Amino acid sequence: MLAVVRLGATAEYVVGSVHAVTEEGHLVIASASGSQLAPYASGARKVVWVTGAQKVVPDLETALRRVRSYSLPREHRRLQEFGQSSFIGKILIVEREALPERATVVLVREPIGF
């Protein structure tokens, strides 16, 4: 199991999403376990985040509020269908990349995800 976790944290490429994007460009990602945060933060050589335009918010305060009052309740309801629950265990805030070519954000004009 540890080898699988290590492989996920050091993946060559990772594709995922974010819970909020601020107008200044901060990306906010919340997680219960934090398993996807290591490759997002620095483990993967290339990161691609695909996110809906509805996730753009004015500032970091609004982004964190969106995670707690919008995204988390919806994820909790989704997981209840499988007899599970959700919570916020860890939050990653990406302000900028040291290597700008490492990360790409694809902003989709239609609502996707929550």
DSSP file (Angstrom, degrees, kcal/mol; ACC not computed):
  #  RESIDUE AA STRUCTURE BP1 BP2  ACC     N-H-->O    O-->H-N    N-H-->O    O-->H-N    TCO  KAPPA ALPHA  PHI   PSI    X-CA   Y-CA   Z-CA
    1    1 A M     >        0   0    0      0, 0.0     4,-2.0     0, 0.0     3,-0.2   0.000 360.0 360.0 360.0 -41.5    0.0    0.0    0.0
    2    2 A L  H  >  +     0   0    0      1,-0.2     4,-2.6     2,-0.2     5,-0.2   0.874 360.0  55.0 -60.4 -37.6    2.8    2.4    0.8
    3    3 A A  H  > S+     0   0    0      2,-0.2     4,-2.4     1,-0.2    -1,-0.2   0.876 106.8  50.8 -63.7 -37.6    4.3    1.9   -2.6
    4    4 A V  H  > S+     0   0    0     -3,-0.2     4,-2.2     2,-0.2    -2,-0.2   0.915 111.3  47.6 -66.6 -43.1    1.0    2.9   -4.2
    5    5 A V  H  X S+     0   0    0     -4,-2.0     4,-1.9     2,-0.2    -2,-0.2   0.922 112.8  49.1 -62.5 -44.6    0.8    6.1   -2.1
    6    6 A R  H  X S+     0   0    0     -4,-2.6     4,-1.2     1,-0.2    -2,-0.2   0.905 110.2  51.0 -62.7 -42.2    4.4    6.9   -3.0
    7    7 A L  H  < S+     0   0    0     -4,-2.4     3,-0.4     1,-0.2    -1,-0.2   0.907 110.0  50.1 -62.3 -42.5    3.8    6.4   -6.7
    8    8 A G  H >< S+     0   0    0     -4,-2.2     3,-0.8     1,-0.2    -1,-0.2   0.853 109.8  50.8 -63.6 -35.1    0.7    8.7   -6.5
    9    9 A A  H 3< S+     0   0    0     -4,-1.9    -1,-0.2     1,-0.2    -2,-0.2   0.712 117.1  39.3 -76.3 -20.4    2.7   11.4   -4.8
   10   10 A T  T 3< S+     0   0    0     -4,-1.2    -1,-0.2    -3,-0.4    -2,-0.2  -0.008  81.9 150.2-119.2  29.2    5.5   11.3   -7.4
   11   11 A A    <   -     0   0    0     -3,-0.8    34,-1.0     1,-0.1    35,-0.2  -0.246  50.3-132.3 -62.2 148.9    3.5   10.8  -10.6
   12   12 A E  S    S+     0   0    0     32,-0.2    34,-1.9     1,-0.2    33,-0.5   0.944  92.2  14.1 -64.7 -48.8    4.9   12.2  -13.8
   13   13 A Y  E     -a   46   0A   0     32,-0.2     2,-0.4    31,-0.1    -1,-0.2  -0.958  66.5-172.1-128.2 146.1    1.6   13.9  -14.7
   14   14 A V  E     -a   47   0A   0     32,-1.7    34,-2.5    -2,-0.3     2,-0.4  -0.996   3.8-165.8-138.2 136.2   -1.5   14.5  -12.6
   15   15 A V  E     +a   48   0A   0     -2,-0.4     2,-0.2    32,-0.2    34,-0.2  -0.980  31.9 123.4-120.2 131.6   -4.9   15.8  -13.8
   16   16 A G  E     -a   49   0A   0     32,-2.5    34,-3.0    -2,-0.4     2,-0.3  -0.758  44.7-106.9-158.5-156.2   -7.4   17.1  -11.3
   17   17 A S        -     0   0    0     32,-0.3     2,-0.3    -2,-0.2    34,-0.2  -0.824  17.4-129.7-141.8 179.5   -9.6   20.0  -10.3
   18   18 A V        -     0   0    0     32,-0.3    11,-0.2    -2,-0.3    34,-0.2  -0.862  13.6-134.7-130.2 164.7   -9.8   22.7   -7.7
   19   19 A H  S    S+     0   0    0      9,-2.7     2,-0.3     1,-0.3    10,-0.2   0.711  86.6   5.2 -92.8 -24.0  -12.7   23.9   -5.5
   20   20 A A  E     -C   28   0B   0      8,-1.4     8,-2.6    46,-0.0     2,-0.4  -0.988  52.6-159.5-158.9 150.6  -12.1   27.6   -6.1
   21   21 A V  E     -Cd  27  56B   0     34,-2.3    36,-2.8    -2,-0.3     6,-0.2  -0.997  21.7-141.8-130.1 125.4  -10.0   30.0   -8.2
   22   22 A T  E >   - d   0  57B   0      4,-2.5     3,-1.7    -2,-0.4    37,-0.1  -0.489  25.6-113.1 -84.7 160.4   -9.6   33.6   -7.0
   23   23 A E  T 3  S+     0   0    0     34,-1.5    36,-0.1     1,-0.3    -1,-0.1   0.759 120.6  56.4 -61.2 -24.6   -9.5   36.6   -9.4
   24   24 A E  T 3  S-     0   0    0     34,-0.3    -1,-0.3     2,-0.1    35,-0.1   0.579 126.2-102.2 -82.1 -10.7   -5.8   37.0   -8.4
   25   25 A G    <   +     0   0    0     -3,-1.7     2,-0.2     1,-0.3    -2,-0.1   0.506  68.4 148.7 105.1   5.0   -5.1   33.4   -9.4
   26   26 A H        -     0   0    0     67,-0.0    -4,-2.5     1,-0.0     2,-0.4  -0.499  35.0-147.5 -69.1 141.3   -5.0   31.5   -6.1
   27   27 A L  E     -CE  21  94B   0     67,-2.2    67,-2.7    -6,-0.2     2,-0.5  -0.937   9.2-161.5-110.3 134.6   -6.1   27.9   -6.4
   28   28 A V  E     +CE  20  93B   0     -8,-2.6    -9,-2.7    -2,-0.4    -8,-1.4  -0.971  11.0 176.5-121.7 123.7   -7.9   26.3   -3.4
   29   29 A I  E     - E   0  92B   0     63,-2.5    63,-3.2    -2,-0.5     2,-0.3  -0.993   8.7-164.4-128.3 126.9   -8.2   22.5   -3.1
   30   30 A A  E     + E   0  91B   0     -2,-0.4     2,-0.3    61,-0.2    61,-0.2  -0.818  10.6 175.8-110.1 152.3   -9.7   20.8   -0.1
   31   31 A S  E     - E   0  90B   0     59,-2.5    59,-2.7    -2,-0.3    58,-2.4  -0.995  32.8-145.0-153.2 146.9   -9.4   17.1    0.8
   32   32 A A  S    S+     0   0    0     -2,-0.3    -1,-0.1    56,-0.3    56,-0.1   0.952 106.7  17.4 -74.8 -53.7  -10.3   14.7    3.5
   33   33 A S  S    S-     0   0    0     56,-0.1    -1,-0.1    57,-0.0    55,-0.1   0.757  92.8-132.9 -91.9 -26.7   -7.2   12.6    3.4
   34   34 A G    >>  +     0   0    0     56,-0.1     3,-1.2     3,-0.0     4,-0.8   0.512  60.8 136.3  86.0   5.5   -4.9   14.9    1.4
   35   35 A S  T 34 S+     0   0    0      1,-0.3     3,-0.2     2,-0.2    -4,-0.0   0.814  72.9  42.9 -60.1 -33.1   -3.8   12.1   -0.9
   36   36 A Q  T 3> S+     0   0    0      1,-0.2     4,-1.3     2,-0.1    -1,-0.3   0.587  99.0  76.0 -87.8  -8.7   -4.1   14.2   -4.0
   37   37 A L  H <> S+     0   0    0     -3,-1.2     4,-3.0     1,-0.2     5,-0.2   0.851  84.4  60.5 -75.1 -34.0   -2.4   17.2   -2.5
   38   38 A A  H  X>S+     0   0    0     -4,-0.8     5,-2.7     1,-0.2     4,-2.5   0.944 109.0  41.7 -61.0 -49.5    1.2   16.0   -2.5
   39   39 A P  I  4>S+     0   0    0      0, 0.0     5,-1.4     0, 0.0    -1,-0.2   0.879 116.1  51.4 -66.4 -33.4    1.4   15.6   -6.3
   40   40 A Y  I  <5S+     0   0    0     -4,-1.3    -2,-0.2     1,-0.2    -3,-0.1   0.935 113.6  44.4 -63.2 -45.2   -0.5   18.9   -6.7
   41   41 A A  I  <5S-     0   0    0     -4,-3.0    -3,-0.2    -5,-0.1    -1,-0.2   0.912 142.7 -44.4 -70.7 -44.5    1.9   20.8   -4.4
   42   42 A S  I  <5S+     0   0    0     -4,-2.5    -2,-0.1    -5,-0.2    -4,-0.1   0.466 111.0  90.3-164.4 -11.5    5.2   19.4   -5.7
   43   43 A G  I   <S+     0   0    0     -5,-2.7     2,-0.2    -6,-0.2    -3,-0.1   0.893  77.1  67.9 -70.9 -41.1    5.3   15.7   -6.3
   44   44 A A  S   <S-     0   0    0     -5,-1.4   -32,-0.2    -6,-0.2   -31,-0.1  -0.518  72.2-141.2 -82.8 147.2    4.2   15.6  -10.0
   45   45 A R  S    S+     0   0    0    -34,-1.0     2,-0.4   -33,-0.5   -32,-0.2   0.868  91.7  23.5 -72.3 -36.1    6.4   16.9  -12.8
   46   46 A K  E     -a   13   0A   0    -34,-1.9   -32,-1.7   -35,-0.2     2,-0.4  -0.996  69.5-167.6-133.1 137.8    3.3   18.3  -14.6
   47   47 A V  E     -ab  14 103A   0     55,-2.6    57,-2.2    -2,-0.4     2,-0.5  -0.987   2.7-171.9-126.4 133.7   -0.1   19.3  -13.1
   48   48 A V  E     -ab  15 104A   0    -34,-2.5   -32,-2.5    -2,-0.4     2,-0.5  -0.988   4.6-167.3-124.7 121.7   -3.2   20.1  -15.1
   49   49 A W  E     -ab  16 105A   0     55,-3.0    57,-3.4    -2,-0.5     2,-0.5  -0.944   1.9-165.1-108.4 124.9   -6.3   21.4  -13.2
   50   50 A V  E     + b   0 106A   0    -34,-3.0     2,-0.3    -2,-0.5   -32,-0.3  -0.945  21.7 164.4-108.6 124.1   -9.6   21.4  -15.1
   51   51 A T  E     - b   0 107A   0     55,-2.6    57,-3.0    -2,-0.5     2,-0.2  -0.986  36.8-109.8-144.9 150.6  -12.2   23.6  -13.5
   52   52 A G  E >   - b   0 108A   0     60,-0.7     3,-1.9    -2,-0.3    57,-0.2  -0.502  27.4-123.4 -79.0 147.5  -15.5   25.2  -14.2
   53   53 A A  G >  S+     0   0    0     55,-2.6     3,-1.6    57,-0.4    56,-0.1   0.705 105.8  75.0 -63.0 -20.1  -15.8   29.0  -14.5
   54   54 A Q  G 3  S+     0   0    0      1,-0.3    -1,-0.3    54,-0.2    55,-0.1   0.643  85.4  66.7 -67.3 -11.6  -18.4   29.0  -11.7
   55   55 A K  G <  S+     0   0    0     -3,-1.9   -34,-2.3    57,-0.1     2,-0.4   0.451  72.5 109.7 -89.5  -0.7  -15.6   28.4   -9.3
   56   56 A V  E <   +d   21   0B   0     -3,-1.6   -34,-0.2   -36,-0.2     3,-0.0  -0.646  46.5 175.3 -78.0 127.1  -14.0   31.8   -9.9
   57   57 A V  E     -d   22   0B   0    -36,-2.8   -34,-1.5    -2,-0.4     6,-0.1  -0.868  39.8-110.7-130.6 162.0  -14.4   34.0   -6.8
   58   58 A P  S    S-     0   0    0      0, 0.0   -34,-0.3     0, 0.0   -35,-0.3   0.878  86.3  -7.8 -63.7 -40.4  -13.2   37.5   -5.9
   59   59 A D  S  > S-     0   0    0    -37,-0.1     4,-2.0   -36,-0.1     5,-0.1  -0.883  73.3 -89.6-152.9 176.1  -10.7   36.6   -3.1
   60   60 A L  H  > S+     0   0    0     -2,-0.3     4,-2.6     1,-0.2     5,-0.2   0.864 119.5  56.0 -64.4 -39.0   -9.2   34.0   -0.8
   61   61 A E  H  > S+     0   0    0      1,-0.2     4,-2.0     2,-0.2    -1,-0.2   0.927 110.5  45.2 -59.1 -45.0  -11.8   34.5    2.0
   62   62 A T  H  > S+     0   0    0      2,-0.2     4,-2.4     1,-0.2    -1,-0.2   0.862 110.6  55.4 -66.9 -35.8  -14.6   33.9   -0.5
   63   63 A A  H  X S+     0   0    0     -4,-2.0     4,-2.1     2,-0.2    -2,-0.2   0.932 109.4  45.4 -62.7 -46.5  -12.8   30.9   -1.9
   64   64 A L  H  X S+     0   0    0     -4,-2.6     4,-2.0     1,-0.2    -1,-0.2   0.879 112.5  51.2 -66.1 -37.6  -12.5   29.3    1.6
   65   65 A R  H  X S+     0   0    0     -4,-2.0     4,-3.0    -5,-0.2     5,-0.4   0.896 108.2  53.2 -64.3 -39.6  -16.1   30.1    2.3
   66   66 A R  H  X>S+     0   0    0     -4,-2.4     5,-2.1     1,-0.2     4,-2.0   0.908 107.6  51.2 -62.0 -42.4  -17.1   28.4   -1.0
   67   67 A V  I  <>S+     0   0    0     -4,-2.1     5,-2.6     3,-0.2    -1,-0.2   0.936 118.0  37.5 -59.2 -47.6  -15.2   25.2    0.0
   68   68 A R  I  <5S+     0   0    0     -4,-2.0    -2,-0.2     3,-0.2    -1,-0.2   0.876 126.8  31.9 -76.7 -38.9  -16.9   25.0    3.3
   69   69 A S  I  <5S+     0   0    0     -4,-3.0    -3,-0.2    -5,-0.2    -2,-0.2   0.637 133.3  19.7 -99.5 -14.2  -20.5   26.1    2.4
   70   70 A Y  I  X5S+     0   0    0     -4,-2.0     4,-1.4    -5,-0.4    -3,-0.2   0.741 125.3  36.7-117.7 -59.9  -20.8   24.9   -1.2
   71   71 A S  I  ><S+     0   0    0     -5,-2.1     4,-2.5     1,-0.2     5,-0.2   0.942 115.1  51.1 -67.4 -49.9  -18.4   22.2   -2.1
   72   72 A L  H  ><S+     0   0    0     -5,-2.6     4,-2.8    -6,-0.3     5,-0.2   0.922 108.8  49.6 -59.1 -48.6  -18.2   20.2    1.1
   73   73 A P  H  > S+     0   0    0      0, 0.0     4,-2.3     0, 0.0    -1,-0.2   0.895 113.4  47.6 -59.4 -37.6  -22.0   19.8    1.6
   74   74 A R  H  X S+     0   0    0     -4,-1.4     4,-2.2     2,-0.2    -2,-0.2   0.903 113.0  47.2 -69.7 -40.5  -22.4   18.6   -2.0
   75   75 A E  H  X S+     0   0    0     -4,-2.5     4,-2.4     2,-0.2    -1,-0.2   0.892 111.1  52.8 -65.9 -38.7  -19.5   16.1   -1.6
   76   76 A H  H  X S+     0   0    0     -4,-2.8     4,-1.6    -5,-0.2    -2,-0.2   0.938 110.5  46.6 -60.7 -47.7  -20.9   14.9    1.7
   77   77 A R  H  X S+     0   0    0     -4,-2.3     4,-0.7     1,-0.2    -2,-0.2   0.893 111.3  52.7 -62.1 -40.0  -24.3   14.3    0.0
   78   78 A R  H >< S+     0   0    0     -4,-2.2     3,-0.8     1,-0.2     4,-0.2   0.920 111.0  46.0 -62.0 -44.2  -22.6   12.5   -2.9
   79   79 A L  H ><>S+     0   0    0     -4,-2.4     5,-2.2     1,-0.2     3,-1.9   0.764  97.6  71.1 -72.7 -25.1  -20.7   10.2   -0.6
   80   80 A Q  H ><5S+     0   0    0     -4,-1.6     3,-1.7     1,-0.3    -1,-0.2   0.803  86.7  67.3 -61.3 -27.2  -23.8    9.4    1.6
   81   81 A E  T <<5S+     0   0    0     -3,-0.8    -1,-0.3    -4,-0.7    -2,-0.2   0.749 105.5  42.9 -61.8 -22.5  -25.1    7.4   -1.4
   82   82 A F  T < 5S-     0   0    0     -3,-1.9    -1,-0.3    -4,-0.2    -2,-0.2   0.208 124.7-102.6-107.3  12.4  -22.2    5.0   -0.7
   83   83 A G  T < 5S+     0   0    0     -3,-1.7    -3,-0.2     1,-0.3     2,-0.2   0.722  87.9 109.9  75.4  21.4  -22.7    5.0    3.1
   84   84 A Q      < -     0   0    0     -5,-2.2     2,-0.3    -8,-0.1    -1,-0.3  -0.666  52.5-147.0-119.0 175.0  -19.7    7.4    3.6
   85   85 A S        -     0   0    0     -2,-0.2     2,-0.3    -3,-0.1    -9,-0.1  -0.863  10.4-135.5-134.5 172.5  -19.3   11.0    4.7
   86   86 A S        +     0   0    0     -2,-0.3     2,-0.3   -14,-0.1   -10,-0.1  -0.903  20.8 167.9-130.0 159.2  -16.9   13.8    3.9
   87   87 A F        -     0   0    0     -2,-0.3     2,-0.7   -12,-0.0   -54,-0.0  -0.959  41.1 -99.3-157.3 166.2  -14.9   16.4    5.8
   88   88 A I        +     0   0    0     -2,-0.3   -56,-0.3     1,-0.2     3,-0.1  -0.866  43.6 159.2 -96.3 115.3  -12.1   18.8    5.3
   89   89 A G        +     0   0    0    -58,-2.4     2,-0.3    -2,-0.7   -57,-0.2   0.752  68.0  10.2-100.0 -36.1   -8.9   17.4    6.6
   90   90 A K  E     -E   31   0B   0    -59,-2.7   -59,-2.5     2,-0.0     2,-0.4  -0.994  58.9-157.5-147.0 147.9   -6.4   19.5    4.6
   91   91 A I  E     -E   30   0B   0     -2,-0.3     2,-0.5   -61,-0.2   -61,-0.2  -0.997   6.8-159.2-129.5 130.5   -6.5   22.5    2.3
   92   92 A L  E     -E   29   0B   0    -63,-3.2   -63,-2.5    -2,-0.4     2,-0.5  -0.934   3.8-167.5-107.9 129.2   -3.9   23.4   -0.3
   93   93 A I  E     -E   28   0B   0     -2,-0.5     2,-0.7   -65,-0.2   -65,-0.2  -0.971   5.6-160.1-115.7 117.2   -3.6   27.0   -1.5
   94   94 A V  E     +E   27   0B   0    -67,-2.7   -67,-2.2    -2,-0.5     3,-0.1  -0.871  18.2 168.7 -98.8 116.1   -1.5   27.5   -4.6
   95   95 A E        -     0   0    0     -2,-0.7     2,-0.3     1,-0.4    -1,-0.2   0.839  66.5 -27.6 -93.2 -41.8   -0.4   31.1   -4.9
   96   96 A R        -     0   0    0    -69,-0.1    -1,-0.4   -70,-0.0     2,-0.4  -0.969  60.4-111.0-166.1 163.2    2.2   30.5   -7.7
   97   97 A E        -     0   0    0     -2,-0.3   -56,-0.0     1,-0.1     4,-0.0  -0.814  10.2-144.4-102.2 141.9    4.5   27.9   -9.1
   98   98 A A  S    S+     0   0    0     -2,-0.4    -1,-0.1     1,-0.3     3,-0.1   0.847 105.1  41.4 -68.0 -33.9    8.3   28.1   -8.8
   99   99 A L  S >  S-     0   0    0      1,-0.1     3,-2.6    -3,-0.1     4,-0.5  -0.878  78.5-164.4-114.2  95.7    8.4   26.5  -12.3
  100  100 A P  G >  S+     0   0    0      0, 0.0     3,-0.7     0, 0.0    -1,-0.1   0.776  86.4  58.4 -54.7 -30.7    5.6   28.3  -14.3
  101  101 A E  G 3  S+     0   0    0      1,-0.2    -3,-0.0    -3,-0.1     3,-0.0   0.563  90.4  76.0 -76.9  -6.2    5.6   25.6  -17.0
  102  102 A R  G <  S+     0   0    0     -3,-2.6   -55,-2.6   -56,-0.1     2,-0.4   0.850  94.7  45.7 -71.5 -35.9    4.8   22.9  -14.4
  103  103 A A  E <   -b   47   0A   0     -3,-0.7     2,-0.4    -4,-0.5   -55,-0.2  -0.872  58.3-173.7-121.2 144.6    1.1   23.7  -13.9
  104  104 A T  E     -b   48   0A   0    -57,-2.2   -55,-3.0    -2,-0.4     2,-0.5  -0.998   9.6-156.5-133.0 136.1   -1.7   24.5  -16.3
  105  105 A V  E     -b   49   0A   0     -2,-0.4     2,-0.7   -57,-0.2   -55,-0.2  -0.965   5.0-161.7-111.8 125.0   -5.3   25.6  -15.4
  106  106 A V  E     -b   50   0A   0    -57,-3.4   -55,-2.6    -2,-0.5     2,-0.7  -0.924   8.5-158.8-105.4 111.3   -8.0   24.8  -18.0
  107  107 A L  E     -b   51   0A   0     -2,-0.7     2,-0.4   -57,-0.2   -55,-0.2  -0.824   5.1-155.9 -96.5 114.4  -11.0   27.1  -17.2
  108  108 A V  E     -b   52   0A   0    -57,-3.0   -55,-2.6    -2,-0.7   -54,-0.2  -0.753  12.0-141.3 -92.4 132.0  -14.1   25.6  -18.8
  109  109 A R  S    S+     0   0    0     -2,-0.4    -1,-0.1   -57,-0.2   -57,-0.1   0.735  82.1  67.5 -68.8 -22.6  -16.9   28.1  -19.5
  110  110 A E  S    S-     0   0    0      1,-0.1   -57,-0.4   -57,-0.1     2,-0.2  -0.688 100.4 -90.0 -98.3 154.5  -19.7   25.8  -18.4
  111  111 A P        +     0   0    0      0, 0.0     2,-0.4     0, 0.0    -2,-0.1  -0.412  51.9 168.0 -64.6 126.4  -20.3   24.7  -14.8
  112  112 A I        -     0   0    0     -2,-0.2   -60,-0.7    -4,-0.2   -57,-0.1  -0.997  47.2 -12.0-136.4 142.1  -18.5   21.4  -14.0
  113  113 A G              0   0    0     -2,-0.4   -94,-0.0     1,-0.1   -62,-0.0  -0.025 360.0 360.0  67.1-173.7  -17.9   19.9  -10.6
  114  114 A F              0   0    0     -3,-0.1    -1,-0.1   -96,-0.0   -40,-0.1   0.278 360.0 360.0-144.5 360.0  -18.6   21.5   -7.3
